[in-house]
């Protein structure tokens, strides 16, 4: 697809320290003029959950922990001297086997929490 230029680039983050992904997204955004969006999807943790089973980055195990992960990624992007067009904090759950397309492949759309 010679000459194709994306309008939007999505950098999805899970809170890992891989700065190479952020640098690649920033570089592509700068080279193409595409808007850069950063997103983190999180799953609410039940207040009955055993705190020792909740990853440390999710303490407190609610939206505040997820917001902290997203904010950390936004800081990494800013350190590379780039701006983010939009940041998205999405509440959801991973797809299940029932979330497959007719061809049997996984549905890439986020599932709504229920």
PyMOL commands that set and color helices and strands:
alter all, ss='L'
color gray80, all
select helices_A, chain A and resi 19-32+51-53+56-58+63-79
alter helices_A, ss='H'
color red, helices_A
select strands_A, chain A and resi 8-12+35-42+86-91
alter strands_A, ss='S'
color yellow, strands_A
deselect
rebuild
show_as cartoon
